[in-house]
Amino acid sequence: MTTVIFIHGTGVREAEYNKTLKLIEQKLLSQRPDLTVLPCLWGDSLGIKFNAQGASIPLYDATLALGDEEEDPEIILWQQLYRDPLYELRVLSLKSVEGSNNPFGEQPSDRIQLILINYQPTPELNALLTKAGITEEFTPALAKVTQSEPYNLALSTAADSVYEWCLVISRAIIAQAIFDSQEKEQYPLILTDADLRDKLVESLTLTLTEPELGLGNWTLQKISQLLQPIGTNWVKRRRGAITNSVSPMPGDILLYQARGEKIRAFIRETIANAEPPVVLICHSLGGIAAVDLLIQEQLPAVELLVTVGSQAPFLYEINALSSLEFGQPLPAYFPQWLNIYDLRDFLSYIGANIFPNQVQDVQVDSKQPFPQAHGAYWTNTATWKAIIPRLP
């Protein structure tokens, strides 16, 4: 009687594992009731744990609870601008029009447009751009911002006092230049120097308009109301709780790479207690562990290895697979290998190009975005259409 063993991936613990195992059992036994499905839950006993009760984490105990301290609104703002340089302009476009502008005369937006249409940096601003490392990106960034829809929408709300609009536009231009430099895989000084960044924004703003004290705070207040929960201080205040929730996933990977022999021994023992022939269905890190084990040891009971959302081929290509250096072939005794991947699962890789004639890749489509796609294989009919006909 064929035995199927399910080996889970990183970050998985008992509650989640049992749900997935039940689903896998249902899918398999509905078509092959003769199968025996066995668990291989290594995460609870061998996954990461805080061996010193979080002693390495600053204020671990204190940050398990919620705090009341609020983050600096400007930090929250830049957190958004680094992702979307036009974000603050989008917010500013929500502001109601102020003042009593003459619809037949010059509008505040006209004054801003006139300055920016043929804008050239002053020598002082050029010096700061050079120091910041974004001289080449500045002019294209200015064009992107001033030709964007959020810019035009925000400009339509401009009041007689244009300082706030010029400040927001300046931040958008500098943020766009930073964004563009990163897109080119360049990492200028401004990325790590907030004082230089703010000085550059101030200098640019003052070339566009006169300073006005007490203005320019509307968008910061609005953004603070909208985004306060995602600020860095929110993370700092909850660092203990957040570490508890997110550390198993990267932590298990690091633990396996450093001390994976215990996890492999656990899998080997599960195989030894199973009735052959044995099929291993492995997800993510579980596939890496199984590949390592089957390379290091000849286990005749295992007739089929199924890796799902696996990184084993990738690790081999970059010479990071602990059991086999790049360029060395799989051993002759390695079992039949089926590798299932999804193009939207960015943690899944293909093996046939790496191990010709030794791995069969099957592509499935979960119709889920990443990272959901990484865990969506088990409800996908195509996954089981690939696995079940190959079972001994």
C-alpha positions as CSV (number, residue, x, y, z in Angstrom):
1,M,0.0,0.0,0.0
2,T,1.5,3.4,-1.0
3,T,2.2,5.8,1.7
4,V,2.2,9.6,1.1
5,I,4.1,11.8,3.5
6,F,3.4,15.5,3.5
7,I,6.4,17.7,4.5
8,H,5.5,21.3,5.2
9,G,7.5,24.5,4.5
10,T,8.8,27.4,6.5
11,G,6.9,29.1,9.3
12,V,4.2,26.4,9.5
13,R,3.0,25.2,12.9
14,E,0.4,22.6,14.0
15,A,-2.9,24.4,13.5
16,E,-2.1,25.5,10.0
17,Y,-0.4,22.2,9.1
18,N,-3.4,20.1,10.2
19,K,-5.7,22.1,8.0
20,T,-3.5,21.6,5.0
21,L,-3.0,18.0,5.8
22,K,-6.7,17.4,6.0
23,L,-7.2,19.1,2.6
24,I,-4.4,17.0,1.0
25,E,-6.0,13.8,2.5
26,Q,-9.4,14.7,1.0
27,K,-7.9,15.4,-2.5
28,L,-5.8,12.2,-2.5
29,L,-8.3,9.7,-0.9
30,S,-11.2,10.9,-3.1
31,Q,-9.4,9.3,-6.0
32,R,-7.0,6.8,-4.3
33,P,-8.8,5.5,-1.2
34,D,-6.1,2.8,-1.0
35,L,-3.4,5.4,0.0
36,T,-2.1,6.0,3.5
37,V,-1.4,9.6,4.3
38,L,1.1,10.4,7.1
39,P,2.1,13.7,8.7
40,C,5.6,15.0,8.9
41,L,5.2,18.0,11.2
42,W,8.7,19.2,12.0
43,G,7.9,22.9,12.7
44,D,6.7,22.7,16.3
45,S,9.6,20.6,17.6
46,L,12.4,21.7,15.3
47,G,11.4,25.1,14.0
48,I,12.8,28.3,15.5
49,K,12.0,29.3,19.1
50,F,13.2,32.1,21.3
51,N,15.6,30.1,23.4
52,A,16.3,33.1,25.7
53,Q,12.7,34.4,25.8
54,G,13.4,37.2,23.4
55,A,16.5,38.6,25.1
56,S,17.9,39.7,21.8
57,I,14.9,41.9,20.9
58,P,14.9,45.5,22.2
59,L,12.2,46.0,24.8
60,Y,10.7,42.6,23.9
61,D,8.4,42.2,26.9
62,A,7.3,45.9,26.8
63,T,6.5,45.8,23.1
64,L,4.2,42.7,23.4
65,A,1.5,45.2,24.5
66,L,0.2,48.2,22.6
67,G,1.6,51.7,23.2
68,D,0.2,55.2,22.8
69,E,3.2,57.0,21.3
70,E,2.5,58.5,17.9
71,E,5.0,58.5,15.0
72,D,6.4,61.7,13.4
73,P,4.0,62.5,10.6
74,E,6.9,63.3,8.2
75,I,8.3,59.9,8.7
76,I,5.0,58.3,7.9
77,L,4.8,60.6,4.8
78,W,8.2,59.6,3.5
79,Q,7.4,56.0,4.1
80,Q,4.6,56.5,1.5
81,L,6.6,58.7,-0.9
82,Y,9.4,56.2,-1.2
83,R,6.8,53.8,-2.6
84,D,4.6,56.3,-4.5
85,P,6.2,59.7,-5.2
86,L,2.9,61.2,-6.2
87,Y,1.1,60.1,-3.0
88,E,1.1,63.5,-1.3
89,L,-0.2,65.2,-4.4
90,R,-3.1,62.7,-4.5
91,V,-3.9,63.7,-0.9
92,L,-3.6,67.4,-1.6
93,S,-6.0,67.1,-4.5
94,L,-8.7,66.3,-1.9
95,K,-8.3,69.7,-0.3
96,S,-11.2,72.1,-0.9
97,V,-10.4,75.3,-2.9
98,E,-9.7,78.2,-0.7
99,G,-9.7,82.0,-1.2
100,S,-11.6,84.2,-3.6
101,N,-9.7,83.8,-6.8
102,N,-10.9,85.8,-9.9
103,P,-11.9,83.1,-12.4
104,F,-11.0,85.6,-15.2
105,G,-7.6,86.6,-13.8
106,E,-4.4,84.8,-13.0
107,Q,-4.9,81.8,-10.9
108,P,-2.4,80.6,-8.2
109,S,-1.9,77.5,-10.2
110,D,-0.8,79.7,-13.2
111,R,2.0,81.2,-11.1
112,I,3.3,77.7,-10.1
113,Q,3.1,76.5,-13.7
114,L,4.9,79.5,-15.0
115,I,7.8,78.8,-12.6
116,L,8.0,75.1,-13.3
117,I,7.5,75.0,-17.1
118,N,11.1,75.9,-17.9
119,Y,12.6,75.4,-14.4
120,Q,16.4,75.3,-14.1
121,P,18.0,74.5,-10.7
122,T,20.0,77.3,-9.1
123,P,23.8,76.7,-8.5
124,E,23.0,76.2,-4.8
125,L,20.4,73.6,-5.6
126,N,22.7,71.9,-8.1
127,A,25.3,71.6,-5.4
128,L,22.9,69.8,-3.1
129,L,21.6,67.6,-5.9
130,T,25.2,66.6,-6.6
131,K,25.9,65.8,-3.0
132,A,22.6,63.8,-2.7
133,G,23.6,61.8,-5.8
134,I,20.4,62.5,-7.9
135,T,21.6,65.2,-10.3
136,E,20.8,63.1,-13.4
137,E,17.4,62.0,-12.1
138,F,16.2,65.5,-11.1
139,T,15.1,66.9,-14.5
140,P,13.3,63.7,-15.6
141,A,11.7,63.5,-12.2
142,L,10.4,67.1,-12.5
143,A,8.9,66.3,-15.9
144,K,7.2,63.1,-14.6
145,V,5.7,65.0,-11.6
146,T,4.5,68.0,-13.5
147,Q,3.0,66.0,-16.3
148,S,1.1,63.7,-14.0
149,E,-2.6,63.7,-13.3
150,P,-2.2,64.0,-9.5
151,Y,-0.1,67.1,-10.0
152,N,-2.8,68.8,-12.2
153,L,-5.6,67.8,-9.8
154,A,-3.7,69.1,-6.8
155,L,-2.8,72.3,-8.6
156,S,-6.5,73.0,-9.3
157,T,-7.0,73.4,-5.5
158,A,-4.2,76.0,-5.1
159,A,-5.1,79.1,-3.0
160,D,-3.6,82.6,-3.1
161,S,-0.9,81.3,-0.7
162,V,1.0,78.8,-2.8
163,Y,3.7,77.8,-0.4
164,E,2.1,74.6,0.7
165,W,1.6,73.5,-2.9
166,C,5.2,74.2,-3.8
167,L,6.4,72.3,-0.8
168,V,4.3,69.2,-1.7
169,I,5.5,69.5,-5.3
170,S,9.1,69.7,-4.2
171,R,8.8,66.6,-2.0
172,A,7.2,64.7,-5.0
173,I,10.0,65.7,-7.3
174,I,12.8,64.6,-4.9
175,A,10.9,61.4,-4.0
176,Q,10.5,60.7,-7.8
177,A,14.2,61.2,-8.3
178,I,15.0,58.9,-5.4
179,F,12.6,56.3,-6.8
180,D,14.1,56.5,-10.3
181,S,17.6,56.1,-9.0
182,Q,16.6,52.9,-7.2
183,E,14.9,51.6,-10.3
184,K,18.3,51.9,-12.0
185,E,19.8,50.0,-9.0
186,Q,21.7,53.0,-7.9
187,Y,21.7,53.8,-4.2
188,P,22.6,57.5,-3.7
189,L,23.6,59.2,-0.4
190,I,20.1,60.8,0.0
191,L,18.6,57.4,0.7
192,T,20.3,57.3,4.1
193,D,20.6,61.0,4.9
194,A,17.2,62.4,6.0
195,D,18.7,65.8,6.9
196,L,20.1,66.1,3.4
197,R,16.8,65.0,1.8
198,D,14.9,67.6,3.9
199,K,17.4,70.3,3.1
200,L,17.1,69.6,-0.6
201,V,13.3,69.8,-0.4
202,E,13.5,73.1,1.4
203,S,16.0,74.5,-1.0
204,L,13.9,73.5,-4.0
205,T,10.7,74.9,-2.4
206,L,12.4,78.3,-1.8
207,T,13.3,78.6,-5.4
208,L,9.7,78.2,-6.3
209,T,8.1,80.6,-3.8
210,E,8.6,82.8,-0.7
211,P,8.7,81.0,2.7
212,E,5.5,81.3,4.8
213,L,5.5,80.4,8.4
214,G,2.8,78.2,9.8
215,L,1.7,76.8,6.4
216,G,2.3,73.6,4.7
217,N,0.8,71.3,7.4
218,W,-2.6,70.3,5.9
219,T,-1.3,67.3,4.0
220,L,0.8,66.1,6.9
221,Q,-2.2,66.3,9.2
222,K,-4.4,64.5,6.7
223,I,-1.8,61.8,6.0
224,S,-1.2,61.3,9.7
225,Q,-4.9,60.7,10.2
226,L,-4.9,58.2,7.3
227,L,-1.7,56.4,7.9
228,Q,-0.7,56.7,11.6
229,P,-1.2,52.9,12.2
230,I,1.5,51.9,9.6
231,G,4.2,54.3,10.9
232,T,7.5,53.0,12.1
233,N,6.6,53.8,15.8
234,W,3.6,51.6,15.4
235,V,6.0,48.8,14.5
236,K,8.4,49.8,17.3
237,R,5.7,49.7,19.9
238,R,4.6,46.3,18.8
239,R,8.0,44.8,18.0
240,G,7.6,42.0,20.4
241,A,4.2,40.9,19.0
242,I,5.3,41.4,15.4
243,T,8.5,39.4,15.9
244,N,6.4,36.6,17.4
245,S,4.1,36.6,14.4
246,V,6.6,37.0,11.5
247,S,9.8,35.4,12.7
248,P,8.9,31.7,12.1
249,M,9.0,32.1,8.3
250,P,12.5,33.6,7.8
251,G,13.7,32.1,11.0
252,D,13.0,28.5,9.9
253,I,14.9,29.1,6.7
254,L,18.0,30.4,8.6
255,L,17.8,27.6,11.1
256,Y,17.6,25.0,8.4
257,Q,20.6,26.4,6.5
258,A,22.6,26.4,9.7
259,R,21.4,23.2,11.4
260,G,19.2,21.3,9.0
261,E,20.4,17.9,9.9
262,K,17.8,17.5,12.7
263,I,15.0,18.3,10.3
264,R,16.3,15.8,7.8
265,A,16.7,13.2,10.5
266,F,13.0,13.8,11.4
267,I,12.0,13.2,7.8
268,R,14.2,10.1,7.5
269,E,12.6,8.6,10.6
270,T,9.1,9.3,9.3
271,I,10.0,7.5,6.0
272,A,11.5,4.6,8.0
273,N,8.2,4.1,9.8
274,A,6.1,4.2,6.7
275,E,5.0,1.3,4.5
276,P,6.7,1.4,1.1
277,P,6.4,2.5,-1.6
278,V,6.7,6.1,-0.2
279,V,5.8,9.3,-1.9
280,L,7.0,12.6,-0.5
281,I,4.8,15.7,-1.1
282,C,6.8,18.7,0.0
283,H,6.0,22.4,0.1
284,S,8.6,25.1,-0.1
285,L,11.4,24.6,2.5
286,G,10.1,21.0,3.0
287,G,11.2,20.4,-0.6
288,I,14.7,21.7,0.1
289,A,15.0,19.4,3.1
290,A,13.7,16.4,1.1
291,V,16.0,17.0,-1.8
292,D,19.0,17.4,0.5
293,L,18.1,14.1,2.3
294,L,17.6,12.1,-0.9
295,I,20.9,13.3,-2.2
296,Q,22.8,12.5,0.9
297,E,21.2,9.1,1.5
298,Q,19.9,6.3,-0.6
299,L,16.3,5.6,0.6
300,P,14.9,2.9,-1.7
301,A,11.5,3.2,-0.1
302,V,11.0,6.6,-1.7
303,E,9.8,6.1,-5.3
304,L,8.5,9.6,-6.0
305,L,9.4,13.1,-4.8
306,V,6.9,15.9,-5.4
307,T,8.1,19.4,-4.7
308,V,5.5,22.2,-4.7
309,G,6.5,25.9,-4.7
310,S,10.1,24.8,-4.2
311,Q,13.4,26.7,-4.1
312,A,15.7,23.7,-4.4
313,P,16.6,24.2,-8.1
314,F,17.3,27.9,-7.4
315,L,19.6,27.1,-4.4
316,Y,21.5,24.5,-6.5
317,E,22.0,27.1,-9.3
318,I,23.5,29.7,-6.9
319,N,25.5,27.0,-5.2
320,A,23.6,27.3,-1.9
321,L,22.1,23.8,-1.8
322,S,24.0,22.2,1.2
323,S,23.9,18.7,-0.2
324,L,25.2,19.2,-3.7
325,E,27.6,21.7,-5.2
326,F,26.7,23.3,-8.5
327,G,28.0,21.3,-11.4
328,Q,27.6,17.9,-9.6
329,P,24.8,15.7,-10.9
330,L,22.0,14.2,-8.8
331,P,23.0,10.7,-7.6
332,A,21.8,7.8,-9.8
333,Y,19.7,6.5,-6.9
334,F,17.7,9.8,-6.7
335,P,13.9,9.0,-7.1
336,Q,11.6,10.3,-9.8
337,W,11.1,14.0,-9.2
338,L,7.9,16.0,-10.0
339,N,8.2,19.7,-9.5
340,I,5.1,21.9,-9.5
341,Y,5.3,25.7,-9.9
342,D,3.2,28.7,-10.5
343,L,4.4,31.8,-12.4
344,R,2.7,34.0,-9.9
345,D,4.5,32.3,-7.0
346,F,7.8,34.0,-6.9
347,L,9.1,31.4,-4.5
348,S,8.7,28.6,-7.0
349,Y,11.4,27.5,-9.4
350,I,11.8,25.0,-12.3
351,G,14.2,22.1,-12.2
352,A,14.3,20.6,-15.7
353,N,16.8,23.1,-17.0
354,I,19.0,22.5,-14.0
355,F,18.7,18.7,-13.9
356,P,17.9,17.6,-17.5
357,N,16.0,14.4,-17.8
358,Q,15.8,14.1,-14.0
359,V,13.1,16.6,-13.1
360,Q,9.6,17.0,-14.6
361,D,8.2,20.5,-14.2
362,V,4.5,21.1,-14.3
363,Q,3.1,24.6,-14.3
364,V,-0.2,25.4,-12.6
365,D,-2.1,28.7,-12.3
366,S,-3.8,29.5,-9.0
367,K,-5.1,32.8,-10.3
368,Q,-3.9,34.3,-7.0
369,P,-1.4,37.1,-6.5
370,F,1.8,36.7,-4.6
371,P,2.2,35.8,-1.8
372,Q,-1.1,34.1,-1.7
373,A,-0.1,32.0,-4.8
374,H,2.6,30.3,-2.7
375,G,0.0,28.6,-0.6
376,A,-2.7,28.1,-3.2
377,Y,-1.5,24.8,-4.7
378,W,-3.6,22.5,-2.7
379,T,-7.0,23.7,-3.9
380,N,-5.9,23.8,-7.5
381,T,-7.3,20.9,-9.6
382,A,-4.2,21.1,-11.8
383,T,-2.0,20.2,-8.9
384,W,-3.8,16.9,-8.3
385,K,-4.1,16.1,-12.0
386,A,-0.3,16.2,-12.1
387,I,0.3,14.2,-8.9
388,I,-2.3,11.5,-8.7
389,P,-1.5,9.7,-12.1
390,R,2.1,9.5,-11.0
391,L,1.5,7.8,-7.7
392,P,2.7,4.2,-7.4
